[in-house]
Amino acid sequence: MKNKMKNKDFLKSKMFTLLVLEAALIIIFSIWARSIGNNFLTANTFLNLANSLVVTAFLAIGAGCLLISGEIDLSTAAVGAFGGVIVATAIRYWDLSWPLAVLLTLLLCAAFGAANALLVTRFNFQSFIATLAMASVAKGLMMFASVPPDGDNPIHVSFRSPGLEFVGGGKIGVLPFPVILIAIAFVVYGLLMSKTKFGRRTYMVGGNHRAAWLSGIDPKIILLILFINSSVLGGVSGVLASARAMQGGLQALGSAQFTGLTAAVLGGISFGGGTGGMGGAFVGLLIINTFQTGMQIVNVNAFWSNAFSGLILIAALAMDYFSNRAKTKIGS
């Protein structure tokens, strides 16, 4: 009886809907690709799909954790690009070993997160405004950091580091090392948010700040940790992007910010806070990347792909809006 109840609940859940949507995309693109002489269902396609998750996965995790708390961070992509430039500059011009360069990068990215938290919790800035402003600061500092000793101002900073190259594109057996990293990250953060005291407190803060405070939880501490976490994960994305290309680019992660947010919202994490989880965020990210990979295989112009990705974000926001509206009506 309990198993039947669980099965019925799963069939009504957002996760089941997302899995059906993912399966539908695979079927549609398989038929579409076959009709034009291409093949979607290949090992290479799914390997490319897995690799496409690498950079945006950490952005989605950071965005998802903050959204659960009822806040948003629009600076993670810019902070990530800053991190990519810093790690490249540190290795090429500052002669640091790659582990030290990565450590320095993540510490500097954490400082952005602490600054965001200070603006939001101390000076009561809206997180949307505070993090948008911090994104501009990160872009400015990134340009400053990319200036080499000869005074030129390059579009990117190239470097060589076999160790970091393995982190960005190496394999353990048949599995790319970065894919293993994101699998571990989703499992760890999934357990953190669903099974720990910190995760429960984050949901409480997202559900109602004042109620959380009255129950002995300090929302400011929770938000400080989450903003720092978001910026550090942005830095991880930037480091991985640079490791894959062996260069830190000023335009890196330019379109990745909203991919992470879209994945989180599409996966059931509400802008209102207090709901959703990492499992949904992962499947949401998988849906977006399956769509983008499929559009490439069927030779659809990249401009149309970007337009449709924007429509997916609008659809995700609309679903979140109507879901929150329905809950409000039920509650009243």
N, C-alpha and C positions, 0 to 999 in steps of 0.2 A: 504493500500500500504506500509506504513512504517513497519507494523508488518511483512509483507511478506519479505521485505528487511532485517529486523532483523533476521528472521528465516533462510534466505539464508546465511547471514553472519555467523550465528551460526553453520550451517551445514558445512561451509568451515573452521571453526576455529579449533585451536589446542585442545581446551577444548572438542569439540565434538569428535574428534579422540581419546582423552584420555578416555572419558566416554565409547565409543564403545569398546576400549581395555579392560577396567575394566569389562564390561558386558561379553565380550568374555572369559576372564579368569574365571569368575564365572561359565559360562556354561561349559567350558572345564573341570574344576575341579569337577563340579557336576557330569558330565558323567563319568569321570575317577574314582572318589571315589566310585560311584555306581557300577562300573564294578568290583571292588575288595571287595565289601561288606561293604564299609564305606559310610558315608553321609556327604556331604559338606554343604548343605543348612540346617543348624540348628542354633538355637539361640545361642548355646554355641560357634559355629564357629565364628559368627559375633561379639560376646562378646570378644572372644580371639583376633580377628582381631582389634577391637577397642583398647584393652589393648596394643596390639603390637605397636600401633602408638605413645604411650605416650612418650617414651624416645626420639625417633628419630624425633618427630614432632617439638620440639623446636630447634633441630639442623638444620632441614630443613628450618625453618623460618629464623634463623640467617644466614644460608648460602645463602638463597634466597635474603634477603635484601642486603647483600654485593655483590652478583653477579650482581644485578641490577645496583649497583654503578660501576661495572667493576672491582671489586677486589675479592679476595678469601681468606678464612681463613681455614687453615688445622690444626689449634690447638684446635678447639672447643671440640672435643671428649676427648683429653688429659686434657684440662681445666675442662671439665665436670667430668672426673674421679677424678681429683684433688679436685673438689668441693665435690664430694661424700665422699672422704676420710676425708676432713676437717670437714664436718658436723657431720660425725660419731665420729671423734676424739674429736670435741668440746663438744659433748653430753656425751661421755663416760669418757674422761680423764680430760676435762676442766670444767666439771659440769655446762655448760651453758644450759639454757632452749632452747627448739628446735627453737622458733622464733628468738632468738638472734644468735643461731648457724647458722641458714639459712641466716640471715642478714649478719653476718661476712663472710660466705662463698661467697655470691654474691658480696660483696665488694672486696674480694680478687680476685675473677674471673674478676671483672671489671678492676682491675689493669693490668691483662694480656692483656685485650683488649686495654687499654690505651698504654701499651708498644708496642703492635703490630702497633697501629696507629702512634706512634712516629717513629718507624723504617721505616714505609712506607712513611709517609708524610714529616718527617724531614730529614731523612738520605737517602731517595730515594731507599730503599730496594724494590725488587720485593716482593709483598705480599705472593707469593708462598714460597719464601725462608724465609722471616721473620717469618711467622706463623709456618712453619715447625720447625724452630729453637726454637720458643717459646713453641712448643709442647714438645720438649725434656726438656726444663727448667721446664715445668709443671710436667712432669713425675718424674724428679729428686726431686723437692720439695714435690711431693706427697709421695714419698718413705720416705723422711725425716720426714714428718708430721705424718706418720703412725707408727713411732717407739714409743711404749708405755713406761711408766716410768720404767718398769723392764728391758728395753734394748733389748727385743726380736724384731724381724722384721717380723711381720705377713704378710700373703698374703692379709688379709682383716681385717677390724676393725668392730666388731659387737657392737651393741648398742640396747637399748630399749627406745622407746618413743611413747606412744599411740597416741599423737597428730600428730606426723609426719607419723606414720603408717597409720592413716586415710587419710592424704594427698596423700600418695603413693598408697593406695589400698582400701580406704573406699568407700561407696556408698551413694548416695542421691536418694532414691527410688530404681529404678533398674539400674540407671546409675552410673558407677564408677566415683568417684570425679575427678581423673586425666583426664578422657575423657572430662568431662565438662571444665576443665582447657584448654585443647588443642583446643576445639571448640571456647572458648572465645578468645584464643590467635590468632587463624587464622582469626577470624572476626575482631578483633582489628587491627592486622597488615595489613589485607586486606584493611580496611578503611584508615589506616595511609598512606599506599603506593599509594592508588588510589584517595583519596579525600582531602588530606592535602597539604599545601605548602611544607612541608618537603619531602613528597613523590615525588612531582613533581620535586623538586630540586635533589633528588636522581636519578631519571631517566635522568635528564639533565646531571648530573655528569657522569653517566654511558655512556650516548650517546657521550659526548665529553667534557673532562675536561677543555680544554682551552675555548671552547665556553661558558661553564657554568661560568668560571671565568670572562670572558668578559661581561657577563650579570649580574654581581654583586653577584654571588654565590661563597662562599669560599669552594672549594672541601675538604680542610683539615678539616674544622669543620664537614662537613657531614661525612667524613670517620672516624673521631674520634668517633662520636656518633655511627656509624654502627659497628665499631670494638668492642667498649665497649658492645654494644647490643649483638653482636655475642657471646662474651665471657660470658656475664651474662646468656644468654639463654643456653649456654653450661653448665653453673653452675646449672641452673634449671633442665636440663636433668640429671645431676649427682645426684642432691638432690633427684629427683623422683626415680631414679634407686636405690639409697641407701634406700629410704623410703620403697620401695617395698620389698627389700631383708632384711631390717634391718641390713645392713652392708655396709661399704664403701670398695670397692674392688680395688686393684691396677690394675686389668685387665679389669675393667668395661668400657663399651662403646668402647671396642677395635675395633669392626667391624662397629660401628655406624657412624663414620665420613663420609665415602663415601656413606652411605645410605642417609644421609641428602642432600649431594651434588647431588647424582643421582636423588633423588626426585625433587629437584629444577630444574635441567637441563631437566629431562624428562618432567616436567610440563611446559616447555617453557621459562624458565629463561636462557638467553644466557650468555655464558662466556664472550662474547663481551660487555655485559652491556647494560642497557637502555631498555630492553624488559622483558615481562613476569610479573607474579603476584602471589599472595599468593594462589588464587584459583587453578591455575595450579599446584603449588607446593604441595597442599593438595591432589589433585587427583593423582599426580605422586607418592606421598608417599603411598596412598591407593593402587595403582597398585602394588608397590613393596611388601607391606605387604600382600596383597591378594595372590600374587605369593608364598611368603615364607610360609604362612599359608597353602595354598593348597598343597604345596610340602610335608609338614609334614603330612597332612591328607592322602595323597596317598602313604605315607611310602617311599618316595624317600630319599636316603642317604643324610645327611646334607652336605657332601662334594660336592655333585652334586648341591645342592641348592645354596651353596656359589659360585660355578663356574658359574651357570646360572645368579646369581645376578651380577657377574662381567661382564658377557656378556650384561646384561641390561645397565650397566654403559657405556660400549663401544658403544652400539647402541645409547644411549642418546647423547653421545659426538659426534658420527658420524652425527646424525641428526642436532645437533647444528652447526657443522662445515659446512655441506652442505647448511644449511639455511643461515648462514652468508655469505657463498661464493656466493649464488644466489643473496642475497641483494646487495653485492658488485658489481656484474656484472650489476644489474639493475641500481645501482647508477652511474656507469661509462658510 
